[in-house]
């Protein structure tokens, strides 16, 4: 592969995931700030917030469907065309969320419409993640997959930064009343412009070398059902189950620190919306820096060691972190988020793309990593704000944090059970990628040709 091919694939993958995560996390931020009041006016703030977080979870329930459908398509017809489709779905759904009338205006149809569009978002991001990370991982030499695969992972940090940044600017330039009445919708409407940029970039990339090589080696690859092939293989079945277990702490950590924290810090501790959003923006910048740092480290030492270290570090800091937040100091809140979300969390998220990709062979890889990431995300990610809010309301903060520690224990056990020899066995037949620094462009035809 030429250096230009690799650069184009990695950059388009990163920008594309940034746009899709921006759309997806707008909903999470809005769920903690405005949706409970506009679409679930129960008269009880806790119940309204639980209902709002319930619709947030619906998106995660839909993600496995998107992972199965688009994982199947990605393994059969290619990563590129699948990713263009997911971006269209996500952009249109996000734009329409910004246009939904309130409960007072159309009654029960307001939350119903919100839920349907949230399902569309979930289906889109369910198919997006697997293909986006494979664009980077499968263009990378095997010794640099952790580093290359971390770039689309940075889209999460950039998406969080853009999403919270949009709401922060709106909070600065308008009153609370105007923001609640119509200002928040602006952030959702902007997504349609970002989609145009994303679709254009993805139209410029070629199919990954691993996928094209798999097509060349297996003439009948398009007639096979990737999920069936995946389940026939003993190692793939084992890695599906263990992979989902490893993701538990990662999903809980992110939604604890980037979603639940918004309502907890504003509603329980008493921070202003602007203070919390500014802290999240600062931590998002640090997160974007450390994702590739830990991805690169995972190329030097076993990825599962780096990944497990993140879960272990989260156990060590989670109780002190929330004790510090309850002091009411904005500096303490910011320091906690910078350390926990910016430095500790990417120990898991940075190497994740390469870690999961190496659990499955190329012909079923899109389906495999999509199932691992999206099915586990139902509990690990989607239900986390709801579960933590329920724990805090019924048993107190310490019980909620005990749930976080439990998720880390599950992750550590599953990470330890993934064996290095099994990972080597999966990748033994996969050819490596060589980047030719002297070539400006390879002889690619937008995904229709085959890798030589």
N, C-alpha and C positions, 0 to 999 in steps of 0.2 A: 504494500500500500504506500502511496505517496504521503508526504507530510501534510499536504493540502487536504487530501481525503479525510485523514484523521481529524485535522483541525475543524473541518466543516461539520463532520459528524458530531464531535464532542460539543462544539459551540451551539449547534442547532438543537441538540438534545437538552443542553442546559437551559437555553432560553425558552424552549418549549415547556419544560417542566416548571420553570419559574412562572410562566403565564397560567398554567393549569393549577398550580398550588396557590397562586394569588386568588384565583376564582374560588377554589375550594375553601381557603381559610378566611376569605371575606365572610362566609357564612358562619364560621366558628366565632369570629369576633362579634358579628352582629347578633348571634344567638345570646351572647352574654351581655349585650348592651341595649338592644332595642326590640328584638323579636318577641320577648316575653310580654312586653307592654303593648305592642301593636297587633299581635296575632293570637295571643293567649291571655286576654285580660280576665283572670280568674278572681281578682281581688285579694289573692294570697301570693305574695312575691315569691315565696319558695316553690309553690306549686306551679306558678307561671314559668319560673326558671327551669324546673324539672321538665315541663312540657316542651319548652324551647330546646333544651338539651336532648330531649327525646327525638325531635325532628333532626337534630344534628347527627344523632346515632343512626337514623334511617339511611343517611348517605353511606354509612359504612356497611349497613346491611345489604345495600345494592352493589357495593364494590365487588364482592365475589362473583356476581353475575357478569359484571363487566370484565372481570379477570378471566372468567371461563370463555365468554364469547370472543373477546378480542385476543385472548391468549391463543385460542384455537385458530383464529384468522391470522394472527402474527406468525404462528408456526407453519401455516399452510401457504399463505400468499405473501408473507413478508412483513417486516417491522414497519417499513415506511408508510405504506398505504393505510395500515391500521392506525398509525399515530395521527395522520391527517384527519381521519374520521373522528377520533376521540376528541380532538381539539375543537372541531365544529360543534359537537354535542355540548361540551363544557361551556364554550363561549355563549352559545344561544341560551342555555339554561340559566346561566348567571345573569345575563342581561334581563331576562324575563323575571327573575326574582326581584330585581329592582323596580319592576313595574306592577307588582301585585298590590291591589288595594288593601286597606287595613280591615280588621275584623268589624269595626264600626261601619264600614262602607258596604261590605258584601257578606258579612256574617261568616258562617261556617265554611264558605267557599274559599276564604282567605287562607286559613291553615291547610285546607286540602290541597290547594294549588301550590302552596309552599312545599308541602311534603312531596308532591309529584315532581316538582322541579329539583328538589333535593335528591330524589331517586335518580333523575337524569344525570345530575352532577356525580353521584356515586358510581354509576355505570361508566361514565367517561373516565374518571380518575382510576377506576378499577382496571381499565384497559391501558391507561396511559403509562403507569409507572413501569411495568415490566418491559414494555417496548423501549421506553426512553433510556432506561439504564443499560439495556442490551446494545443500543446504538453506540454507547461509549465502551462498555466492557468488551464487546466482540470486535471492536476496532483496535483494541489494545494488545500489545505483546503480553504474554502470560505473566511476565515478571513485573508488569506495571498496571495490572488490572485494578488493583485497589485504588491507585491514584486516578486513573482515567474514569473508573466507575464512580468516584466521589463527585465528579463535576455535575452530572445531572442531579445528584443528591443535594447539591448547593441550591438547586431550584427551590427546595423547601425553605431555606433561609431567606433567599431573595423574595419568594412569594410571601413569607411572613412579614418581611420588611416592607414590601409594597402594600400589603393589606393593612397592616397596622399604621403605616405611614399615611395612607389615604385617609383613614379615619382620624388620625392625629391632626392632619391639615384641616379637615372639615371641622373638628372640634375647636381648633384655634381661630378659624375665620368666621364662625357662626355661633349663635347662641345654642344652649342645650335644647331649647324648644324648637328652633329651626332644624337642628340636626335630627331630632326625633321625628319631626313632621315630614321632612323631605330630603334633608342633606345627606343622609346615609345612602340614599339611592344612587347618588352620583358615582360612588365607588363601584357599584355593580354595572352601571351603564358603560363605564370606561372599558370594561372587559372586552366589548365587541371590537374595539380598535386594536387591542392586544392580540386578539385571535387572528386578525388579518395579517399582522406581522408574523405570528407563529406559523400559520399555514404557508406563507411565502417561503420562510426559511426551510421548512420541512420538505418543500417541493424540490429543493436543491440538493438533497442528500441521496446517496446510493444505498442499496441494501448492504447489510453487514457481511464481511467475509465469511463468518461462520455459517450464516444462513445460506449463502450462495454455494458454499462448499458442500453443505448437507444436501442441497438440491441436486448437485452434480453427482454425489456418491449414491444417493438413493432415488432412483428414477420414480418410484411410486410414493414419494413423500407426500404429495398433495392428495393422494387417495386414502392416506391413513388418518386416523383420528388421534391427535396428539394426546388427549387425556387418556384414551385407552392404552396407548403405548406407554405412557407414563406409569399407569397403575400396574402394568404387566411386569415392570422392572423392580426387583427387590430393593435395590439401593435407592431408587427414586421414591418408592413408597416410604421407606425409612426416613429419607430426607424431607419428604413432605411433612410428616408428623413432627420430627425434631425441629425443622425449620420454623414451623408455626409456633412451637414452644419457645424458641429463642426470641421471637419477636414480641413476646408478652411485655417485658420490661420496657422495650423501646417505645411501643405504642402508649403504654401507661405514662412513661416519663414525658413524652412530648405533650400529651393532652393535659397532664397535670400542670406543666410549666408554661404552656402557651394558650390554653383554652380555659381550664378550670380556674387558673390564677386570676383571670380578669374579673369574674364575678366574686371570687373570694376576697381579693384585695380591695375591690370597690364596695362590696356589700357588707362584708364582715369586718374588715380592718378599718375601712374608711378613707382609702386613697381616692383621689379623683380619677376619672376616666383618662384624662390627659397624662397624669403621672404614670399610670400603669402602661399606657400605650408607648410612652417615651422609653420606659424601661425595657419593654419588649423590643422596640426598635434597636436600642443599643445592643441588647443581647443577640439579636438577629445578625448584626454585623460581625460579632465575635463568632457566632455559629458558622457563618459563611467562611470565615478564616480557618476554623479548626476542622471542618469537614474534610477538606483535602489534606490537611496535615495528618489526621489519623488514617485517612485512606492510604496515604503514602507510607506511613508506619506499618500498615498491614501488608505491604509488599515486602517488608524486611523481616517481620516476625509473623507467626501464624495468625490469620485473620480472626479465628475464633478466640484467640487469647486477647486480642485487642477488644473484640466485641464483648467478651465476658468481663473484662476490666471495667467497662462502662456500667454494667449492672451492679458490680461490686462497689464501685465508687458512689453510685446512687444510694445504695443502702447506707453508706457512711455519712452522707450529707443531708438526707431528706429531712430528718427531724430537726437538726440545727438550723437548716434553711428556713423552715416555716416558723420556728421560734423567733428567728431574726426578723422575718416579715411582719410578725405581730407586734414588733416594737413601734410600728407606724412610721419608721424612718424611710424616706424615699431612697436614700443612699444604700440602706440595707437591702431594700427590695431590688434595687438595680444590681448590687453586688451579688445577691443570690442568683438572679436570673443570668447574669454574665457567667458565673461559675457553673451553675447547674445546667442551664440550657445551652450556653455558649461553648463550654469546655468539656463537661462530663458527658452530656447527651450525645455529641457527635462521635464519642468513642464507639458507640453502637451504630449510629447512622452513617458515619463516614465510610467504613468498609463494607456496609451491608450489601450494596449492589454486587460487588465482586464475590462476597461470601456466599450469597444465595445463588448467583449465576453458576458458580462452580459446583453446586450440588446436583446439577442436571445436565444431560447431554444437549447439544445444540438443537436437535430435531424436536425436542419437547421442552426446551428451556423457557420459552415465553410463557407457556401454560404452567410450568412448574413454579417459577418464581411468582407468577401472578396469584396462584392458589395460596402459596405460603404467605405472601404479603397481605392479600385481601381477605382471605377467610379468617386468619388470625386477627385482622384488624377490627372485626365485629366487636369482640370483647376487649382486646388490647387497646384499641383507639376509640371506636365509636361510643362504647358504653362507659368509658372512663369518666367524663365529666358528670354524667348521670349518677354513676356509682359513688363517686367521691362526694357529690352534693348530698346524696342520700345518707352516706355514712356520717358526714358532718352534722346534718340535721337530726339524725337519730341517735348517734353514739359519740359524736365529738370528733375533733380533728385528729387526735392520736389514732383512732380506729381507722380513719381514712388513710393515714400514712402507713399503718400496718398492712393495709391492702397493697400499697406500693411495694413494701418490702417483700411481701408474698410473691408478687409478680417477678421480682428480681431473683428470688430463689428458684422459681420455675425456669427462668431464662438461663441461669447458671447451670442447672442440672442438664438441660437440653443441649446447651453449648458444649458441655463436657462430653456428652454422649456422641457427638458428631466426630467421627474418627478421621484422622488425616489420611489414612490409607484408603478410605472410601472415596474421599475427595480426589485423590490421585487416580483411583480406578475409573472414576467418571470421566476425567479429562485425558486419559492416556491415548485415546484415538483422535483427539482434536488437534489439528495442525495449529502451529503458532502463527502469529502475525508478525511480519517484518516491515518496519517503516523505513523506506528508502529516502534518506535526506536529500539525495541529489535529484529526485524526480519531483516535478511540480504538480503532476496530476496523473492518476492511474487511468487505464483504459476501462472506465466504468460507464454503464449506460443507464443509470438511474434505477438499478435493481433488477433489470431484465437479464443481464449477463451472468456468468458464473465465475467463481474465483479459480484462478489457475493454481 
